[in-house]
């Protein structure tokens, strides 16, 4: 699925990723953990094509295709999805309109027929109900006035509708209380599939109590410095990142 080799990336004149290598096989959930400033969010932005992040060396491929050569919308059409740490508000654009437009844009890019209004309404009501979202909320401007938990549920709703192949979750647990974390995690787990992979970026073990990873990687100073099973996350929770920061 996703293969990253010796990836270097800069923001302005500062190098953030310094030779990062990582492979996420199809059907697996991998967690990226690390201290502040390690490059976790930068990795997510580079993979999804955010402007201002320049790749200076290395490569990233999705199913063998050069991901870095594609525009952000092309990456989305290939099935790459980023759940933001801080989802953006878009005044004046109802959430329903936003999601349907995104869905049909991706389908059109893949040469598929657009979803009709009745088909879309049936789909979105079903997905919203599974996330315990009030349908009236979807008529409001996207994320405007939403709580942190509501914004994160909206991100998961978009995932459920778009059905991406590679999910990148950038600190999805940020700002969530226990109930919201459980509901959001259930939504993520419902998307686990043998033909879908996930990259879960987090500081804390608590998210991984709900979303069980197949592998855990430690990112420090722009590189993956350790990898292991789920027990690695428990070790980090107990002992912190100091040992890995010194190694990096």
C-alpha atoms as an extended CHARMM CRD file, in Angstrom:
* protein
*
       248  EXT
         1         1  UNK       CA              0.0000000000        0.0000000000        0.0000000000  PROA      1               0.0000000000
         2         2  UNK       CA              2.1350000000        2.9120000000        1.3100000000  PROA      2               0.0000000000
         3         3  UNK       CA              5.9200000000        2.8440000000        1.0030000000  PROA      3               0.0000000000
         4         4  UNK       CA              8.1530000000        5.7490000000        2.0730000000  PROA      4               0.0000000000
         5         5  UNK       CA             11.9040000000        5.6890000000        1.4790000000  PROA      5               0.0000000000
         6         6  UNK       CA             14.5070000000        8.1870000000        2.7570000000  PROA      6               0.0000000000
         7         7  UNK       CA             12.0260000000       11.0580000000        2.7530000000  PROA      7               0.0000000000
         8         8  UNK       CA             13.4290000000       14.5350000000        3.3880000000  PROA      8               0.0000000000
         9         9  UNK       CA             11.1580000000       17.5870000000        3.5830000000  PROA      9               0.0000000000
        10        10  UNK       CA             11.5350000000       21.2130000000        4.5320000000  PROA      10              0.0000000000
        11        11  UNK       CA              9.2330000000       24.0000000000        5.6820000000  PROA      11              0.0000000000
        12        12  UNK       CA             10.7620000000       27.2970000000        4.6360000000  PROA      12              0.0000000000
        13        13  UNK       CA             14.4650000000       26.7950000000        5.2240000000  PROA      13              0.0000000000
        14        14  UNK       CA             14.0420000000       24.2930000000        8.0560000000  PROA      14              0.0000000000
        15        15  UNK       CA             14.4230000000       20.5910000000        7.3730000000  PROA      15              0.0000000000
        16        16  UNK       CA             11.7630000000       18.6720000000        9.3110000000  PROA      16              0.0000000000
        17        17  UNK       CA             11.8480000000       15.1630000000        7.8190000000  PROA      17              0.0000000000
        18        18  UNK       CA             15.4030000000       13.8530000000        7.7010000000  PROA      18              0.0000000000
        19        19  UNK       CA             15.4520000000       10.5010000000        5.9650000000  PROA      19              0.0000000000
        20        20  UNK       CA             12.1610000000        8.9580000000        7.0670000000  PROA      20              0.0000000000
        21        21  UNK       CA             11.4080000000        5.4320000000        5.8590000000  PROA      21              0.0000000000
        22        22  UNK       CA              8.1710000000        3.5700000000        6.5370000000  PROA      22              0.0000000000
        23        23  UNK       CA              6.0080000000        0.8700000000        4.9930000000  PROA      23              0.0000000000
        24        24  UNK       CA              2.3100000000        0.3050000000        5.7340000000  PROA      24              0.0000000000
        25        25  UNK       CA              1.0110000000       -2.9020000000        4.0850000000  PROA      25              0.0000000000
        26        26  UNK       CA             -2.5280000000       -3.1670000000        2.7830000000  PROA      26              0.0000000000
        27        27  UNK       CA             -5.0570000000       -3.9420000000        5.5060000000  PROA      27              0.0000000000
        28        28  UNK       CA             -2.8670000000       -2.8510000000        8.4320000000  PROA      28              0.0000000000
        29        29  UNK       CA             -3.1740000000       -0.0670000000       10.9970000000  PROA      29              0.0000000000
        30        30  UNK       CA              0.1120000000        1.5800000000       11.9610000000  PROA      30              0.0000000000
        31        31  UNK       CA              0.5530000000        4.1720000000       14.7040000000  PROA      31              0.0000000000
        32        32  UNK       CA              3.1060000000        6.9860000000       14.6450000000  PROA      32              0.0000000000
        33        33  UNK       CA              4.0630000000        8.3320000000       18.0680000000  PROA      33              0.0000000000
        34        34  UNK       CA              6.6360000000       10.9250000000       19.0120000000  PROA      34              0.0000000000
        35        35  UNK       CA              7.3420000000       14.1600000000       20.9000000000  PROA      35              0.0000000000
        36        36  UNK       CA              6.2620000000       17.6210000000       19.7960000000  PROA      36              0.0000000000
        37        37  UNK       CA              8.2810000000       18.8730000000       16.8280000000  PROA      37              0.0000000000
        38        38  UNK       CA              9.2850000000       15.3950000000       15.6990000000  PROA      38              0.0000000000
        39        39  UNK       CA              7.6510000000       15.7910000000       12.2800000000  PROA      39              0.0000000000
        40        40  UNK       CA              4.4050000000       13.8480000000       12.7150000000  PROA      40              0.0000000000
        41        41  UNK       CA              2.0690000000       16.4550000000       11.2350000000  PROA      41              0.0000000000
        42        42  UNK       CA              4.6390000000       17.3530000000        8.5860000000  PROA      42              0.0000000000
        43        43  UNK       CA              4.5710000000       13.7390000000        7.4160000000  PROA      43              0.0000000000
        44        44  UNK       CA              0.7850000000       13.8490000000        7.0600000000  PROA      44              0.0000000000
        45        45  UNK       CA              0.9190000000       17.1230000000        5.1290000000  PROA      45              0.0000000000
        46        46  UNK       CA              3.6480000000       15.9090000000        2.7780000000  PROA      46              0.0000000000
        47        47  UNK       CA              1.7000000000       12.7320000000        1.9880000000  PROA      47              0.0000000000
        48        48  UNK       CA             -1.4600000000       14.6930000000        1.2050000000  PROA      48              0.0000000000
        49        49  UNK       CA              0.2460000000       17.4750000000       -0.7530000000  PROA      49              0.0000000000
        50        50  UNK       CA             -0.2160000000       20.5530000000        1.4210000000  PROA      50              0.0000000000
        51        51  UNK       CA              1.4750000000       23.6300000000       -0.0390000000  PROA      51              0.0000000000
        52        52  UNK       CA              4.5130000000       25.0350000000        1.7610000000  PROA      52              0.0000000000
        53        53  UNK       CA              6.0590000000       21.6170000000        2.4010000000  PROA      53              0.0000000000
        54        54  UNK       CA              8.8900000000       20.8590000000       -0.0200000000  PROA      54              0.0000000000
        55        55  UNK       CA             10.2350000000       17.3520000000       -0.5440000000  PROA      55              0.0000000000
        56        56  UNK       CA             13.9860000000       17.5810000000       -1.1650000000  PROA      56              0.0000000000
        57        57  UNK       CA             14.8110000000       13.8720000000       -1.3770000000  PROA      57              0.0000000000
        58        58  UNK       CA             13.2990000000       10.4210000000       -1.1600000000  PROA      58              0.0000000000
        59        59  UNK       CA             10.0260000000        8.9910000000       -2.3860000000  PROA      59              0.0000000000
        60        60  UNK       CA              6.5480000000        7.9500000000       -1.2920000000  PROA      60              0.0000000000
        61        61  UNK       CA              4.4560000000        5.5230000000       -3.3160000000  PROA      61              0.0000000000
        62        62  UNK       CA              0.8730000000        4.2990000000       -3.0230000000  PROA      62              0.0000000000
        63        63  UNK       CA              0.3590000000        0.9060000000       -4.6440000000  PROA      63              0.0000000000
        64        64  UNK       CA              3.5800000000        1.5330000000       -6.5580000000  PROA      64              0.0000000000
        65        65  UNK       CA              2.4830000000        4.9190000000       -7.9310000000  PROA      65              0.0000000000
        66        66  UNK       CA              4.5550000000        8.0210000000       -7.1710000000  PROA      66              0.0000000000
        67        67  UNK       CA              2.3430000000        9.8180000000       -4.6640000000  PROA      67              0.0000000000
        68        68  UNK       CA              4.5030000000       12.9500000000       -4.5880000000  PROA      68              0.0000000000
        69        69  UNK       CA              3.9900000000       13.5870000000       -8.3120000000  PROA      69              0.0000000000
        70        70  UNK       CA              0.2130000000       13.9100000000       -7.8710000000  PROA      70              0.0000000000
        71        71  UNK       CA             -1.7870000000       17.0430000000       -7.0520000000  PROA      71              0.0000000000
        72        72  UNK       CA             -3.7200000000       16.9800000000       -3.7380000000  PROA      72              0.0000000000
        73        73  UNK       CA             -7.0560000000       16.3570000000       -5.5010000000  PROA      73              0.0000000000
        74        74  UNK       CA             -5.4980000000       13.5000000000       -7.4810000000  PROA      74              0.0000000000
        75        75  UNK       CA             -4.2430000000       11.9360000000       -4.2490000000  PROA      75              0.0000000000
        76        76  UNK       CA             -7.7530000000       12.2250000000       -2.8530000000  PROA      76              0.0000000000
        77        77  UNK       CA             -9.1790000000       10.5000000000       -5.9250000000  PROA      77              0.0000000000
        78        78  UNK       CA             -6.6570000000        7.6880000000       -5.4100000000  PROA      78              0.0000000000
        79        79  UNK       CA             -8.1080000000        7.2150000000       -1.9270000000  PROA      79              0.0000000000
        80        80  UNK       CA             -5.8260000000        9.2550000000        0.3600000000  PROA      80              0.0000000000
        81        81  UNK       CA             -7.6840000000       10.9730000000        3.2180000000  PROA      81              0.0000000000
        82        82  UNK       CA             -6.3560000000       13.2160000000        6.0000000000  PROA      82              0.0000000000
        83        83  UNK       CA             -8.3080000000       13.7520000000        9.2030000000  PROA      83              0.0000000000
        84        84  UNK       CA             -7.0250000000       17.0820000000       10.5060000000  PROA      84              0.0000000000
        85        85  UNK       CA             -5.9150000000       17.6950000000       14.0530000000  PROA      85              0.0000000000
        86        86  UNK       CA             -7.8010000000       21.0010000000       13.8840000000  PROA      86              0.0000000000
        87        87  UNK       CA            -10.5710000000       20.6980000000       11.2430000000  PROA      87              0.0000000000
        88        88  UNK       CA            -11.2300000000       23.8950000000        9.3070000000  PROA      88              0.0000000000
        89        89  UNK       CA            -14.4580000000       25.8740000000        9.4420000000  PROA      89              0.0000000000
        90        90  UNK       CA            -16.0120000000       26.8430000000        6.0870000000  PROA      90              0.0000000000
        91        91  UNK       CA            -18.6760000000       29.5400000000        6.5850000000  PROA      91              0.0000000000
        92        92  UNK       CA            -21.4950000000       29.5810000000        4.0530000000  PROA      92              0.0000000000
        93        93  UNK       CA            -21.0220000000       25.9890000000        2.8610000000  PROA      93              0.0000000000
        94        94  UNK       CA            -23.4430000000       23.4610000000        4.4020000000  PROA      94              0.0000000000
        95        95  UNK       CA            -21.8060000000       20.2180000000        5.4840000000  PROA      95              0.0000000000
        96        96  UNK       CA            -24.1860000000       18.2400000000        3.2340000000  PROA      96              0.0000000000
        97        97  UNK       CA            -23.1550000000       20.2530000000        0.1810000000  PROA      97              0.0000000000
        98        98  UNK       CA            -19.4740000000       19.9410000000        1.0300000000  PROA      98              0.0000000000
        99        99  UNK       CA            -19.5300000000       16.1690000000        1.4510000000  PROA      99              0.0000000000
       100       100  UNK       CA            -21.6770000000       15.4800000000       -1.6210000000  PROA      100             0.0000000000
       101       101  UNK       CA            -19.4690000000       17.7400000000       -3.7690000000  PROA      101             0.0000000000
       102       102  UNK       CA            -16.3300000000       15.9630000000       -2.5490000000  PROA      102             0.0000000000
       103       103  UNK       CA            -17.8390000000       12.5330000000       -3.1290000000  PROA      103             0.0000000000
       104       104  UNK       CA            -18.9760000000       13.2890000000       -6.6810000000  PROA      104             0.0000000000
       105       105  UNK       CA            -15.7080000000       15.0460000000       -7.5490000000  PROA      105             0.0000000000
       106       106  UNK       CA            -13.7650000000       11.9340000000       -6.5670000000  PROA      106             0.0000000000
       107       107  UNK       CA            -16.1550000000        9.6260000000       -8.4000000000  PROA      107             0.0000000000
       108       108  UNK       CA            -15.8910000000       11.7690000000      -11.5390000000  PROA      108             0.0000000000
       109       109  UNK       CA            -12.0680000000       11.7130000000      -11.3420000000  PROA      109             0.0000000000
       110       110  UNK       CA            -12.2060000000        7.9080000000      -11.2190000000  PROA      110             0.0000000000
       111       111  UNK       CA            -14.6200000000        7.7290000000      -14.1590000000  PROA      111             0.0000000000
       112       112  UNK       CA            -17.5450000000        6.6600000000      -11.9790000000  PROA      112             0.0000000000
       113       113  UNK       CA            -21.1410000000        7.8940000000      -12.1220000000  PROA      113             0.0000000000
       114       114  UNK       CA            -22.1250000000       10.6650000000       -9.7170000000  PROA      114             0.0000000000
       115       115  UNK       CA            -24.3880000000        9.8740000000       -6.7710000000  PROA      115             0.0000000000
       116       116  UNK       CA            -27.8950000000       11.3120000000       -7.1110000000  PROA      116             0.0000000000
       117       117  UNK       CA            -29.4480000000       13.4840000000       -4.4010000000  PROA      117             0.0000000000
       118       118  UNK       CA            -31.8040000000       10.7270000000       -3.1330000000  PROA      118             0.0000000000
       119       119  UNK       CA            -28.9660000000        8.1750000000       -3.0670000000  PROA      119             0.0000000000
       120       120  UNK       CA            -26.7350000000       10.5920000000       -1.2080000000  PROA      120             0.0000000000
       121       121  UNK       CA            -29.3710000000       11.4790000000        1.4000000000  PROA      121             0.0000000000
       122       122  UNK       CA            -29.9820000000        7.8080000000        2.1380000000  PROA      122             0.0000000000
       123       123  UNK       CA            -26.2410000000        7.1830000000        2.4780000000  PROA      123             0.0000000000
       124       124  UNK       CA            -25.4790000000       10.2160000000        4.6540000000  PROA      124             0.0000000000
       125       125  UNK       CA            -28.3930000000        9.5700000000        7.0290000000  PROA      125             0.0000000000
       126       126  UNK       CA            -27.2280000000        5.9960000000        7.5540000000  PROA      126             0.0000000000
       127       127  UNK       CA            -23.6230000000        7.0260000000        8.2330000000  PROA      127             0.0000000000
       128       128  UNK       CA            -24.6040000000        9.9440000000       10.4920000000  PROA      128             0.0000000000
       129       129  UNK       CA            -26.8440000000        7.7010000000       12.5910000000  PROA      129             0.0000000000
       130       130  UNK       CA            -23.9630000000        5.2830000000       13.1800000000  PROA      130             0.0000000000
       131       131  UNK       CA            -21.9360000000        8.1910000000       14.5980000000  PROA      131             0.0000000000
       132       132  UNK       CA            -24.8660000000        9.4520000000       16.7180000000  PROA      132             0.0000000000
       133       133  UNK       CA            -24.9090000000       12.7310000000       14.7650000000  PROA      133             0.0000000000
       134       134  UNK       CA            -28.0540000000       14.8610000000       14.5580000000  PROA      134             0.0000000000
       135       135  UNK       CA            -28.9510000000       15.1630000000       10.8690000000  PROA      135             0.0000000000
       136       136  UNK       CA            -29.8770000000       18.8350000000       11.4010000000  PROA      136             0.0000000000
       137       137  UNK       CA            -26.2150000000       19.5220000000       12.1600000000  PROA      137             0.0000000000
       138       138  UNK       CA            -25.3380000000       18.5740000000        8.5860000000  PROA      138             0.0000000000
       139       139  UNK       CA            -27.4270000000       21.4690000000        7.2920000000  PROA      139             0.0000000000
       140       140  UNK       CA            -25.2060000000       23.9710000000        9.1130000000  PROA      140             0.0000000000
       141       141  UNK       CA            -22.0260000000       25.5190000000        7.6160000000  PROA      141             0.0000000000
       142       142  UNK       CA            -19.1840000000       23.0180000000        7.8220000000  PROA      142             0.0000000000
       143       143  UNK       CA            -17.7160000000       22.9190000000       11.3450000000  PROA      143             0.0000000000
       144       144  UNK       CA            -18.8920000000       26.4780000000       12.1380000000  PROA      144             0.0000000000
       145       145  UNK       CA            -19.7780000000       26.6240000000       15.8170000000  PROA      145             0.0000000000
       146       146  UNK       CA            -19.1320000000       22.9000000000       16.2640000000  PROA      146             0.0000000000
       147       147  UNK       CA            -17.5360000000       21.5540000000       19.4210000000  PROA      147             0.0000000000
       148       148  UNK       CA            -14.2290000000       19.6970000000       19.1810000000  PROA      148             0.0000000000
       149       149  UNK       CA            -16.0330000000       16.3660000000       19.3550000000  PROA      149             0.0000000000
       150       150  UNK       CA            -18.5530000000       17.3820000000       16.6750000000  PROA      150             0.0000000000
       151       151  UNK       CA            -15.7470000000       18.4400000000       14.3340000000  PROA      151             0.0000000000
       152       152  UNK       CA            -14.0010000000       15.1010000000       14.7590000000  PROA      152             0.0000000000
       153       153  UNK       CA            -17.2330000000       13.1920000000       14.1360000000  PROA      153             0.0000000000
       154       154  UNK       CA            -17.6610000000       15.2230000000       10.9520000000  PROA      154             0.0000000000
       155       155  UNK       CA            -14.2090000000       14.0770000000        9.8400000000  PROA      155             0.0000000000
       156       156  UNK       CA            -15.1320000000       10.4460000000       10.4890000000  PROA      156             0.0000000000
       157       157  UNK       CA            -18.4300000000       10.9470000000        8.6450000000  PROA      157             0.0000000000
       158       158  UNK       CA            -16.5200000000       12.1770000000        5.6120000000  PROA      158             0.0000000000
       159       159  UNK       CA            -14.3200000000        9.0750000000        5.7830000000  PROA      159             0.0000000000
       160       160  UNK       CA            -17.3560000000        6.8050000000        6.0040000000  PROA      160             0.0000000000
       161       161  UNK       CA            -18.9110000000        8.4040000000        2.9120000000  PROA      161             0.0000000000
       162       162  UNK       CA            -15.7520000000        8.7400000000        0.7880000000  PROA      162             0.0000000000
       163       163  UNK       CA            -14.4110000000        5.2760000000        1.7340000000  PROA      163             0.0000000000
       164       164  UNK       CA            -10.7110000000        6.1280000000        1.2210000000  PROA      164             0.0000000000
       165       165  UNK       CA             -8.0590000000        3.4370000000        0.8370000000  PROA      165             0.0000000000
       166       166  UNK       CA             -5.4090000000        5.1660000000        2.9810000000  PROA      166             0.0000000000
       167       167  UNK       CA             -6.5890000000        6.9810000000        6.1080000000  PROA      167             0.0000000000
       168       168  UNK       CA             -4.1860000000        9.3590000000        7.8300000000  PROA      168             0.0000000000
       169       169  UNK       CA             -5.4760000000       10.3920000000       11.2580000000  PROA      169             0.0000000000
       170       170  UNK       CA             -3.5490000000       13.3550000000       12.6650000000  PROA      170             0.0000000000
       171       171  UNK       CA             -4.1300000000       13.3780000000       16.4390000000  PROA      171             0.0000000000
       172       172  UNK       CA             -7.8060000000       12.5130000000       16.0830000000  PROA      172             0.0000000000
       173       173  UNK       CA             -8.0560000000       12.2510000000       19.8840000000  PROA      173             0.0000000000
       174       174  UNK       CA             -7.0890000000       15.9030000000       20.3850000000  PROA      174             0.0000000000
       175       175  UNK       CA             -9.7730000000       17.7890000000       22.3250000000  PROA      175             0.0000000000
       176       176  UNK       CA            -12.0900000000       14.8030000000       22.8110000000  PROA      176             0.0000000000
       177       177  UNK       CA            -13.7010000000       13.7780000000       26.0630000000  PROA      177             0.0000000000
       178       178  UNK       CA            -14.0890000000       10.0860000000       26.9050000000  PROA      178             0.0000000000
       179       179  UNK       CA            -17.5230000000        9.6550000000       25.3080000000  PROA      179             0.0000000000
       180       180  UNK       CA            -16.5590000000       11.4710000000       22.0970000000  PROA      180             0.0000000000
       181       181  UNK       CA            -13.3080000000        9.5080000000       21.8950000000  PROA      181             0.0000000000
       182       182  UNK       CA            -15.1970000000        6.2320000000       22.1220000000  PROA      182             0.0000000000
       183       183  UNK       CA            -17.7210000000        7.1990000000       19.4300000000  PROA      183             0.0000000000
       184       184  UNK       CA            -15.0660000000        8.5220000000       17.0690000000  PROA      184             0.0000000000
       185       185  UNK       CA            -12.9150000000        5.4240000000       17.6050000000  PROA      185             0.0000000000
       186       186  UNK       CA            -15.8770000000        3.1590000000       16.8810000000  PROA      186             0.0000000000
       187       187  UNK       CA            -16.3640000000        5.0490000000       13.6220000000  PROA      187             0.0000000000
       188       188  UNK       CA            -12.7190000000        4.5530000000       12.7060000000  PROA      188             0.0000000000
       189       189  UNK       CA            -12.7640000000        0.8680000000       13.6130000000  PROA      189             0.0000000000
       190       190  UNK       CA            -15.8480000000        0.3460000000       11.4390000000  PROA      190             0.0000000000
       191       191  UNK       CA            -13.6770000000        1.3560000000        8.4820000000  PROA      191             0.0000000000
       192       192  UNK       CA            -11.0060000000       -1.2630000000        9.1100000000  PROA      192             0.0000000000
       193       193  UNK       CA            -10.8160000000       -3.4960000000        6.0450000000  PROA      193             0.0000000000
       194       194  UNK       CA             -8.4400000000       -5.9590000000        4.3460000000  PROA      194             0.0000000000
       195       195  UNK       CA             -8.1000000000       -3.5300000000        1.4230000000  PROA      195             0.0000000000
       196       196  UNK       CA             -7.7480000000       -0.3260000000        3.4850000000  PROA      196             0.0000000000
       197       197  UNK       CA             -4.7820000000        0.9100000000        5.5340000000  PROA      197             0.0000000000
       198       198  UNK       CA             -4.5210000000        3.4880000000        8.2990000000  PROA      198             0.0000000000
       199       199  UNK       CA             -1.7520000000        5.6750000000        9.6540000000  PROA      199             0.0000000000
       200       200  UNK       CA             -2.7130000000        6.8850000000       13.1440000000  PROA      200             0.0000000000
       201       201  UNK       CA             -0.6730000000        9.8070000000       14.4860000000  PROA      201             0.0000000000
       202       202  UNK       CA             -0.9600000000       10.3690000000       18.2200000000  PROA      202             0.0000000000
       203       203  UNK       CA              0.8760000000       11.4190000000       21.3670000000  PROA      203             0.0000000000
       204       204  UNK       CA             -0.9710000000        9.1360000000       23.7090000000  PROA      204             0.0000000000
       205       205  UNK       CA             -1.7240000000        5.4930000000       24.3640000000  PROA      205             0.0000000000
       206       206  UNK       CA             -5.3670000000        6.2660000000       25.2030000000  PROA      206             0.0000000000
       207       207  UNK       CA             -6.3700000000        6.4420000000       21.5140000000  PROA      207             0.0000000000
       208       208  UNK       CA             -4.6480000000        3.1200000000       20.8610000000  PROA      208             0.0000000000
       209       209  UNK       CA             -6.7370000000        1.5260000000       23.6170000000  PROA      209             0.0000000000
       210       210  UNK       CA             -9.6480000000        1.9470000000       21.2050000000  PROA      210             0.0000000000
       211       211  UNK       CA             -7.9430000000        1.7490000000       17.7970000000  PROA      211             0.0000000000
       212       212  UNK       CA             -5.6410000000       -1.2630000000       18.1260000000  PROA      212             0.0000000000
       213       213  UNK       CA             -2.5930000000       -0.8920000000       15.8440000000  PROA      213             0.0000000000
       214       214  UNK       CA             -0.7560000000       -3.7180000000       14.1240000000  PROA      214             0.0000000000
       215       215  UNK       CA              2.5340000000       -1.8030000000       14.4050000000  PROA      215             0.0000000000
       216       216  UNK       CA              3.8020000000        1.2070000000       16.3500000000  PROA      216             0.0000000000
       217       217  UNK       CA              6.6050000000        3.4870000000       15.1510000000  PROA      217             0.0000000000
       218       218  UNK       CA              8.5000000000        6.1540000000       17.0770000000  PROA      218             0.0000000000
       219       219  UNK       CA              9.2170000000        9.3330000000       15.1040000000  PROA      219             0.0000000000
       220       220  UNK       CA             11.9130000000       11.5710000000       16.5450000000  PROA      220             0.0000000000
       221       221  UNK       CA             13.9710000000       14.3460000000       14.9430000000  PROA      221             0.0000000000
       222       222  UNK       CA             12.4750000000       13.6360000000       11.5400000000  PROA      222             0.0000000000
       223       223  UNK       CA             13.1650000000        9.9050000000       11.3440000000  PROA      223             0.0000000000
       224       224  UNK       CA             11.6130000000        6.6230000000       12.4490000000  PROA      224             0.0000000000
       225       225  UNK       CA             13.9360000000        5.5430000000       15.2600000000  PROA      225             0.0000000000
       226       226  UNK       CA             12.0860000000        2.4680000000       16.5790000000  PROA      226             0.0000000000
       227       227  UNK       CA              9.2920000000        0.1290000000       15.5220000000  PROA      227             0.0000000000
       228       228  UNK       CA              7.4530000000       -2.6410000000       17.3050000000  PROA      228             0.0000000000
       229       229  UNK       CA              4.1190000000       -4.1280000000       18.2270000000  PROA      229             0.0000000000
       230       230  UNK       CA              1.3800000000       -2.5250000000       20.3350000000  PROA      230             0.0000000000
       231       231  UNK       CA              3.5100000000       -3.0640000000       23.4410000000  PROA      231             0.0000000000
       232       232  UNK       CA              5.8230000000       -0.2780000000       22.2410000000  PROA      232             0.0000000000
       233       233  UNK       CA              3.0470000000        2.2620000000       22.8270000000  PROA      233             0.0000000000
       234       234  UNK       CA              2.6790000000        1.0130000000       26.4040000000  PROA      234             0.0000000000
       235       235  UNK       CA              6.4090000000        1.4080000000       26.9380000000  PROA      235             0.0000000000
       236       236  UNK       CA              6.2740000000        4.9990000000       25.6650000000  PROA      236             0.0000000000
       237       237  UNK       CA              3.3680000000        5.7370000000       27.9970000000  PROA      237             0.0000000000
       238       238  UNK       CA              5.4470000000        4.5030000000       30.9540000000  PROA      238             0.0000000000
       239       239  UNK       CA              8.8730000000        5.8470000000       30.0690000000  PROA      239             0.0000000000
       240       240  UNK       CA              8.3530000000        8.7690000000       27.6710000000  PROA      240             0.0000000000
       241       241  UNK       CA             10.3700000000        9.6710000000       24.5950000000  PROA      241             0.0000000000
       242       242  UNK       CA             13.6820000000       10.7370000000       26.1650000000  PROA      242             0.0000000000
       243       243  UNK       CA             15.5670000000        7.5730000000       25.2740000000  PROA      243             0.0000000000
       244       244  UNK       CA             14.4910000000        7.7760000000       21.6470000000  PROA      244             0.0000000000
       245       245  UNK       CA             15.1470000000       11.5110000000       21.4350000000  PROA      245             0.0000000000
       246       246  UNK       CA             18.7380000000       10.9260000000       22.5890000000  PROA      246             0.0000000000
       247       247  UNK       CA             19.1530000000        8.1280000000       20.0350000000  PROA      247             0.0000000000
       248       248  UNK       CA             17.8760000000       10.3920000000       17.2590000000  PROA      248             0.0000000000
